[in-house]
Amino acid sequence: MLQKWYFKPIMDCFIYSIYGLFALNVQAGMGLILGVDRLLAVSLPVRYSRLPKKIYVALMTLVLLLAAVMTLYGYIHASALPNPVCLPPTAYTEQSRTVWVGFNFVISLMVISVYGLAHVKCHKLNAISTNQQSIERIRRLLNSLSIVMCVYISCWFVTIIGLIVTLLCPLSAGTIKEINQQLGWLVIINASTDFFIYLWRAPEYRKAFVSVLLLGRMQTSSTSSQKSQTSGFRRSITPQTIVKF
């Protein structure tokens, strides 16, 4: 970590990391939505395929609103006191941190419960299914859920528990500073691993990612082709051709 990010004023730290705080709040809500989506896909496959997209749009809008409210709440309660280390979520302090930690603790328990139910449902389907292709698909889903849950619990849930410890236990300032520094790394690991997990374990995610890359390349090549055609057309226009017209 860079030395300049230690003991900065809380307000400055919050302003510097406000986009990261908003992203953390969005990520917490989206994790719950994704867990519910996986549970519905396993439990009610027929109804799941017929769900309208408006439901997901409404849920995502609700998550964005809640994330904005939590971020604004932290900004209102920010002060000029020094912050031991300027990393999300340590920019939340005093009352705002208590509210934020409680909010994320409840969401974390809900996420773990939803993924746990999906995991149990997959085990039951794996036990009663006789189709080899279905069994293999369920097994891949089980492995993906297990990896996601391990990363989530070992990184994000441990971060929330650590913050609860700093709030409830009478610890020294040096101990709290050290805990906050180490929790910052867990936050970074949790935020950066989801992409690689889904890229590794989810074929649909890989296909979507590749199609986005190919679309960008196609647009670039199309633009280059148009530019070359335009420049070639301009070079073909000479005074002689103008006279002919």
C-alpha positions in Angstrom: 0.0 0.0 0.0 1.1 3.5 -0.6 2.1 5.6 2.4 0.0 8.6 1.3 -3.2 6.6 1.9 -2.6 6.3 5.7 -4.2 8.7 8.2 -6.0 10.8 5.6 -9.0 12.8 6.7 -12.1 10.7 6.6 -13.9 13.2 4.3 -11.0 13.2 1.8 -10.8 9.4 2.0 -14.5 9.1 1.3 -14.4 11.4 -1.7 -11.4 9.5 -3.2 -13.1 6.1 -2.7 -16.7 7.1 -3.3 -16.9 5.2 -6.6 -15.5 2.1 -4.9 -17.9 2.4 -2.0 -20.8 2.7 -4.4 -19.5 -0.4 -6.4 -19.2 -2.4 -3.1 -22.8 -1.6 -2.3 -24.0 -2.5 -5.8 -21.9 -5.7 -5.6 -23.6 -6.8 -2.3 -27.1 -6.4 -3.8 -26.2 -8.0 -7.1 -24.7 -11.0 -5.3 -28.1 -11.5 -3.6 -30.0 -11.2 -6.9 -27.6 -13.6 -8.6 -28.1 -16.1 -5.8 -31.9 -15.9 -6.1 -31.5 -16.3 -9.9 -29.5 -19.5 -9.4 -31.9 -20.8 -6.9 -34.9 -20.2 -9.2 -33.1 -21.8 -12.1 -32.5 -25.0 -10.1 -35.8 -25.1 -8.3 -38.3 -23.9 -10.9 -36.6 -24.4 -14.3 -39.9 -24.1 -16.3 -41.1 -21.0 -14.6 -37.6 -19.6 -14.6 -37.4 -19.7 -18.4 -40.6 -17.6 -18.6 -39.7 -14.9 -16.1 -40.1 -11.4 -17.6 -37.0 -9.3 -17.9 -38.9 -6.4 -16.2 -38.4 -8.3 -12.9 -34.6 -8.1 -13.2 -34.7 -4.5 -14.3 -36.8 -3.6 -11.3 -34.5 -5.5 -8.9 -31.3 -3.9 -10.4 -33.0 -0.5 -10.1 -33.7 -1.2 -6.4 -30.1 -2.3 -5.8 -28.8 0.9 -7.4 -31.1 3.1 -5.3 -30.1 1.3 -2.1 -26.4 1.6 -3.0 -26.8 5.3 -3.7 -28.6 5.8 -0.3 -25.9 3.9 1.6 -23.1 5.9 -0.1 -24.9 9.2 0.5 -25.4 8.3 4.1 -21.7 7.6 4.6 -20.9 11.0 2.9 -23.2 12.9 5.3 -21.5 11.4 8.4 -17.9 11.8 7.1 -15.7 14.1 9.2 -12.2 15.6 9.2 -10.8 13.0 11.7 -7.8 10.9 10.4 -8.5 7.5 9.0 -5.9 4.7 9.7 -6.0 3.4 6.1 -8.0 4.8 3.2 -9.5 1.7 1.6 -13.1 0.8 1.1 -14.9 0.1 3.4 -12.8 1.9 6.0 -14.1 5.2 4.7 -17.3 4.5 6.6 -16.8 5.7 10.2 -18.7 5.9 13.5 -22.5 5.7 13.0 -22.3 5.3 9.2 -20.0 2.3 9.6 -22.3 0.7 12.1 -25.3 1.0 9.8 -23.3 -0.1 6.7 -21.8 -3.1 8.5 -25.3 -4.2 9.8 -26.8 -3.7 6.3 -24.1 -5.9 4.7 -24.2 -8.5 7.4 -27.9 -9.1 6.8 -27.3 -9.3 3.0 -24.4 -11.6 3.5 -26.5 -14.0 5.6 -29.2 -13.9 2.9 -26.7 -14.6 0.2 -25.2 -17.6 2.0 -28.7 -19.0 2.8 -29.8 -18.6 -0.9 -26.6 -20.2 -2.3 -26.8 -22.9 0.4 -30.4 -23.8 -0.7 -29.4 -23.9 -4.3 -26.5 -26.2 -3.4 -28.9 -28.6 -1.5 -31.3 -28.5 -4.4 -28.6 -29.4 -6.8 -27.6 -32.4 -4.6 -31.2 -33.6 -4.6 -31.5 -33.3 -8.4 -28.2 -35.1 -8.9 -29.4 -38.0 -6.7 -32.7 -38.5 -8.6 -31.6 -37.6 -12.2 -31.0 -40.5 -14.6 -29.9 -38.5 -17.6 -26.1 -38.4 -17.9 -26.0 -35.1 -19.6 -28.2 -33.5 -16.9 -26.1 -35.1 -14.2 -22.9 -33.5 -15.7 -24.6 -30.1 -16.0 -25.7 -30.3 -12.4 -22.3 -31.3 -11.3 -20.7 -28.3 -13.0 -23.3 -26.0 -11.4 -22.5 -27.6 -8.0 -18.8 -26.9 -8.5 -19.4 -23.4 -9.6 -21.6 -22.7 -6.6 -19.0 -24.2 -4.3 -16.2 -22.0 -5.6 -18.4 -18.9 -5.5 -19.4 -19.6 -1.9 -15.8 -20.4 -0.8 -14.6 -17.1 -2.2 -17.5 -15.1 -0.8 -17.3 -16.5 2.7 -13.5 -16.4 3.0 -13.2 -12.9 1.7 -16.4 -10.7 2.0 -18.1 -12.4 4.9 -14.8 -12.5 6.9 -14.4 -8.8 6.1 -17.9 -8.0 7.6 -17.1 -10.2 10.7 -13.8 -8.4 11.1 -15.5 -5.0 11.0 -18.1 -6.2 13.5 -15.3 -7.2 15.8 -13.7 -3.8 15.6 -17.0 -2.2 16.4 -18.0 -4.4 19.4 -14.7 -5.3 21.0 -12.6 -2.9 23.1 -9.5 -3.0 20.9 -6.5 -0.7 20.8 -6.1 1.8 18.0 -3.1 -0.1 16.6 -5.0 -3.4 16.5 -8.0 -1.8 14.7 -5.6 -0.2 12.2 -3.9 -3.5 11.5 -7.3 -5.3 11.1 -8.5 -2.6 8.7 -5.4 -2.9 6.6 -5.7 -6.6 6.2 -9.4 -6.4 5.5 -8.7 -4.1 2.7 -6.8 -6.9 0.9 -9.8 -9.2 1.3 -12.1 -6.7 -0.2 -9.8 -6.3 -3.2 -9.6 -10.1 -3.7 -13.3 -10.6 -3.4 -14.0 -7.8 -5.9 -11.5 -9.1 -8.5 -12.1 -12.9 -8.5 -15.8 -13.1 -9.6 -14.9 -12.3 -13.3 -12.3 -15.1 -13.4 -14.6 -17.6 -11.6 -17.5 -17.1 -14.1 -15.1 -17.0 -17.1 -13.6 -20.4 -15.9 -16.8 -22.2 -14.8 -19.7 -20.7 -16.9 -19.8 -21.5 -20.6 -22.5 -18.9 -21.2 -20.4 -16.2 -19.6 -17.4 -17.2 -21.8 -19.5 -17.0 -24.9 -20.9 -13.6 -24.0 -17.4 -12.3 -23.2 -16.0 -13.6 -26.5 -18.9 -12.2 -28.5 -18.3 -8.7 -26.9 -14.7 -8.9 -27.8 -15.4 -10.0 -31.4 -18.1 -7.2 -31.7 -15.5 -4.6 -30.7 -13.0 -6.0 -33.2 -15.6 -6.1 -35.9 -16.5 -2.4 -35.2 -12.8 -1.5 -35.3 -12.2 -3.3 -38.6 -15.4 -1.8 -40.1 -14.3 1.7 -39.1 -10.8 1.1 -40.5 -12.4 -0.3 -43.7 -14.6 2.7 -44.1 -11.7 5.1 -43.6 -9.6 3.3 -46.2 -12.5 3.4 -48.7 -13.0 7.1 -48.0 -9.4 7.9 -48.5 -9.2 5.8 -51.6 -12.2 7.6 -53.0 -10.7 10.9 -52.3 -7.4 9.9 -54.0 -9.4 8.8 -57.1 -10.9 12.3 -57.5 -8.5 14.2 -59.7 -8.8 17.5 -61.6 -9.3 15.4 -64.8 -12.3 13.5 -63.3 -13.8 16.8 -62.2 -13.5 18.2 -65.7 -15.2 15.1 -67.1 -18.2 15.6 -64.9 
